[in-house]
């Protein structure tokens, strides 16, 4: 099975990897069928671990290959990394500012007995997580594409580890969508459907990222850096605060350190 995966083209690899991360989102959302709550300490430790993986991957799987690929180019090697990184963060910051104005509540929700204000907050939660899943899928796609491009600092082990780390992070995200919707009166089935739907964009973004890397080589340093900037924004804006808001700061911080170390080892030792 491993050999079969390694022999696939990078677009297929990115598709499979992001289908896995979508599946982890669905698995987390599916807990709405079996439980009324969850172990907060466990979820916070998972979020912290995933945050560490994403921070490490942003450098070793994305920024470092971007810098290496820019060597010998028409601009200083730091320019693509700096420009792409800042654009990635700016893109998500702008989207976060625009998002609340896009999606009003519907009369159907009122007919189902769901409080419109609560439904609006839940809708924004679904959309926010969906939005943040786009750069995560893009990051996986460009990571596999960078391997196909032959970058010396890009490795298949690093790309796989990145997908696993994002999948771990997606598990509590799926639950974070489905459980609030269930508490506000939505059926378990609909709560699950909304929860898993927030991860559907990752396979699409992953395929686009891999295709962009393969067919538009000059943009690769910028694409890698853009994905890194977007991921760091997600970690700082959502993952770290989310892992600590229930008071488990020490546990979340140590889990982040462990996640960073594991990803660093995978990228450096197996790269």
Secondary structure, 3 states (H helix, E strand, C coil): CHHHHHCCCHHHHHHHHHHHHHHHHHHHHHHHHCCCCCCHHHHHHHHHHHHHHHHHHHHHHHHHHHHHHCCCCCCCHHHHHHHHHHHHHHHHHHHHHHHCCCCCCCHHHHHCCCCHHHHHHHHHHHHHHHHHHHHHHHHHHHHHHHHHCCCCCCCHHHHHHHHHHHHHHHHHHHHHHHHHHHHCCCCHHHHHHHHHHCCCHHHHHHHHHHHHHHHCHHHHHHHHHHHHHHHHHHHHHHHHHHHHCCCCHHHHHHHHHHHHHHHHHHHHHHC
